[in-house]
Amino acid sequence: MLVDARVLAGVLRGSLAAAGDLGLVLPLVACPPKQGSGYPPRVPKTSCAFRNPGTRPPGGRWCGG
């Protein structure tokens, strides 16, 4: 993620310089204040009702349930 931020900062720096050379103002918007972690809460995993049959024995058959 740090690499992404550095790349975006470089692109923004270049864009600001090019806009300044052309006498333009980039339409930048301030970020809203950060609230919480920014990630949705984790959803608990529900257990599966089916048991893992494991590996099939050589020459054996799967048993359908």
PyMOL commands that set and color helices and strands:
alter all, ss='L'
color gray80, all
select helices_A, chain A and resi 2-22
alter helices_A, ss='H'
color red, helices_A
deselect
rebuild
show_as cartoon
